[in-house]
Amino acid sequence: MLWVKAAHLIAMVCWFAGIFYLPRLFVYHAACDDEPGRERFKVMERKLYRGITTPSMVATLVFGAWLVSFNPSGYLSQGWLHAKLTLIAILVGYHFYCGYLVRVFRDDQNTRSHVFYRWFNEVPVFILLAVVILATVKPF
């Protein structure tokens, strides 16, 4: 079980690294005004989303489900886990919205400013704080 927990935490750290950096790339991409720079950001965004962030999300979810499978009735009876899973569902939605934005930038269809993406970049920070507190403190 401890190896599964370690794998879950490692995958989660990798997922959050990608989910923090990808919107930061959107900030720079939205502010970029030269064609070579925009093309470079398209490659970076695609590789980060497909090569690191999405596989890390899948691994996080698989190892998390595996952890719950060790004692499903025990875990699923705890309120903190339901709150955590709700936040994870929101984060998965955020992740897929980032994938949509990768395609928007790829197709040169972005209409939002770098300021929007600076605010957008902060959303996963609050989710991470709440998830870590729920998983460690288990307040309810």
NORSULQUI-V609796 format. One record per pair of residues at least 4 apart in sequence whose C-alpha atoms are under 7 Angstrom apart, sorted by sequence separation. I is the first residue (numbers start at 1). J is the second residue. D is the distance in whole Angstrom. If there is no record, write none. Layout:
i,j,d
I,J,D
I,J,D
//
This chain:
i,j,d
1,5,6
2,6,6
3,7,6
4,8,6
5,9,6
6,10,6
7,11,6
8,12,6
9,13,6
10,14,6
11,15,6
12,16,6
13,17,6
14,18,6
15,19,6
16,20,6
17,21,6
18,22,6
20,24,7
21,25,6
22,26,6
23,27,6
24,28,7
25,29,6
26,30,6
27,31,6
28,32,6
34,38,6
35,39,6
36,40,6
37,41,6
38,42,6
39,43,7
40,44,6
41,45,6
42,46,6
43,47,6
44,48,6
45,49,6
46,50,6
47,51,5
48,52,5
49,53,5
50,54,6
51,55,7
52,56,6
53,57,6
54,58,6
55,59,6
56,60,6
57,61,6
58,62,6
59,63,6
60,64,6
61,65,6
62,66,6
63,67,6
64,68,6
65,69,6
66,70,7
68,72,5
71,75,6
72,76,6
73,77,6
78,82,7
79,83,6
80,84,6
81,85,6
82,86,6
83,87,6
84,88,6
85,89,6
86,90,6
87,91,6
88,92,6
89,93,6
90,94,6
91,95,6
92,96,6
93,97,6
94,98,6
95,99,6
96,100,6
97,101,6
98,102,6
99,103,7
100,104,6
101,105,6
102,106,6
103,107,6
104,108,6
105,109,6
112,116,6
113,117,7
114,118,6
115,119,7
116,120,6
117,121,6
123,127,7
124,128,6
125,129,6
126,130,6
127,131,6
128,132,6
129,133,6
130,134,6
131,135,6
132,136,6
133,137,5
134,138,5
32,37,7
48,53,6
49,54,6
76,81,7
104,109,5
105,110,6
134,139,7
32,38,6
75,81,7
104,110,6
68,75,6
29,38,6
29,41,6
25,41,7
25,45,7
22,45,6
22,48,7
18,48,7
18,52,7
19,53,7
18,53,5
15,53,5
87,127,6
15,56,5
14,56,6
15,57,5
12,56,7
11,56,5
84,131,6
11,59,6
12,60,5
11,60,5
49,99,7
84,134,6
8,60,5
80,134,6
8,63,5
7,63,7
8,64,6
46,102,7
45,102,6
80,138,6
4,63,6
80,139,7
80,140,5
79,140,5
5,67,7
78,140,7
4,67,7
42,105,7
42,106,6
19,95,7
30,113,6
31,114,6
30,114,5
28,114,7
27,114,5
27,117,5
26,117,6
27,118,6
23,117,6
24,121,6
23,121,5
20,121,7
//
